[in-house]
Amino acid sequence: MKTPNAPSLQNSEPLPGQSTALLQALHLLTREGKLNQDSSRKLKQVKHLIGFIKPLVDILLEHKQDITIVDHGAGKSYLGFLLVDYYLKEHAPLARVYGVDIRADLVESARALAQQAGFKQMQFLALSAKEAIESPDLPTQVDLVTALHACDTATDDAIAFGLSHHAQFMVLVPCCQAEVARALRQTKQSDRDDPISELWRHPIHTREFGSQLTNTLRSLQLEAHGYQVTVTELVGWEHSMKNELIVASRKGPPRPAAIKRLNDLIDRVGLPALKERFFSPEMNQAS
Ligand SMILES: C[S@@+](CC[C@H](N)C(=O)[O-])C[C@H]1O[C@@H](n2cnc3c(N)ncnc32)[C@H](O)[C@@H]1O
């Protein structure tokens, strides 16, 4: 399959053909049809993400019509609703979109809205991304996995879900992940005289380097599983601090060179405990 194209949807105006009633029901537009600052920011992020997702959907549609998309940490499911409204309902009516969120109240209200709006191709599940991996309510194979600002390690669980469900594409905009920063913090307490630990000595650097290291490890993990990975920014930094976009496209079997690189990097930063998070048994067999 081909590689994703760059998006062409740039500003925070509603998408072409987007229904005002839906945007109002999602509270992205006020009753008067106005955008406030927060919803303008969210709409901009979602719209830009749809700009990345649409060409991937088109690639999938070249092969089959009943494509499956799973959005983890969906929240109010802005992404799912806008994707269906703007594109799928017309161009991919057989596509199914599953919104997964740990919060049952958000899932309930998204269900009610989908019913009210007649969006039959959407379903919502009150599950953690981790629980979704084993859930019988989701298909065993999915085509596209998304996660927009899914909290903490939910992005890692979304990746694990995508890997276990053989996703062709994953589109991820991670939230802050505390796990790696926590592990880095612990290395400060132990006797580390390696100058590389200067990279995370100061608390602000622990957080920021932790975040960069997390996304680097995620990208390597995906490459290790045979994905081609593009890492870029979603929107300008002035719109969101959580702005890193990871687009992964499955190209082939696990890659021993990337597995080694991942292993070496984890060893280099002195965090062997992280191997459990970023390595799977499948990778150990391939290396
Ligand atoms: C910052 S919100 C983002 C919501 C939505 N994707 C968006 O961009 O508007 C993060 C969402 O992730 C959900 N969440 C947190 N941990 C989760 C987990 N482990 N599995 C699934 N959802 C989770 C939260 O309930 C929340 O709705």
PDBQT file of the ligand as one rigid body, heavy atoms in Angstrom, charges set to zero:
ROOT
HETATM    1  C1  LIG A 301      -8.059  14.344  26.476  1.00  0.00    +0.000 C 
HETATM    2  S1  LIG A 301      -9.431  13.313  26.164  1.00  0.00    +0.000 S 
HETATM    3  C2  LIG A 301      -9.422  13.236  24.401  1.00  0.00    +0.000 C 
HETATM    4  C3  LIG A 301     -10.784  12.887  23.863  1.00  0.00    +0.000 C 
HETATM    5  C4  LIG A 301     -10.887  12.912  22.326  1.00  0.00    +0.000 C 
HETATM    6  N1  LIG A 301     -10.017  11.961  21.694  1.00  0.00    +0.000 N 
HETATM    7  C5  LIG A 301     -10.622  14.299  21.814  1.00  0.00    +0.000 C 
HETATM    8  O1  LIG A 301      -9.531  14.547  21.313  1.00  0.00    +0.000 OA
HETATM    9  O2  LIG A 301     -11.518  15.139  21.955  1.00  0.00    +0.000 OA
HETATM   10  C6  LIG A 301      -8.837  11.726  26.617  1.00  0.00    +0.000 C 
HETATM   11  C7  LIG A 301      -9.907  10.643  26.680  1.00  0.00    +0.000 C 
HETATM   12  O3  LIG A 301      -9.261   9.395  26.921  1.00  0.00    +0.000 OA
HETATM   13  C8  LIG A 301     -10.095   8.654  27.800  1.00  0.00    +0.000 C 
HETATM   14  N2  LIG A 301      -9.224   7.639  28.437  1.00  0.00    +0.000 N 
HETATM   15  C9  LIG A 301      -8.332   7.805  29.428  1.00  0.00    +0.000 A 
HETATM   16  N3  LIG A 301      -7.680   6.665  29.698  1.00  0.00    +0.000 NA
HETATM   17  C10 LIG A 301      -8.179   5.744  28.839  1.00  0.00    +0.000 A 
HETATM   18  C11 LIG A 301      -7.904   4.382  28.597  1.00  0.00    +0.000 A 
HETATM   19  N4  LIG A 301      -6.977   3.750  29.301  1.00  0.00    +0.000 N 
HETATM   20  N5  LIG A 301      -8.576   3.759  27.624  1.00  0.00    +0.000 NA
HETATM   21  C12 LIG A 301      -9.522   4.408  26.889  1.00  0.00    +0.000 A 
HETATM   22  N6  LIG A 301      -9.834   5.707  27.081  1.00  0.00    +0.000 NA
HETATM   23  C13 LIG A 301      -9.161   6.366  28.030  1.00  0.00    +0.000 A 
HETATM   24  C14 LIG A 301     -10.667   9.672  28.737  1.00  0.00    +0.000 C 
HETATM   25  O4  LIG A 301     -11.863   9.219  29.352  1.00  0.00    +0.000 OA
HETATM   26  C15 LIG A 301     -10.918  10.841  27.786  1.00  0.00    +0.000 C 
HETATM   27  O5  LIG A 301     -12.209  10.802  27.242  1.00  0.00    +0.000 OA
ENDROOT
TORSDOF 0
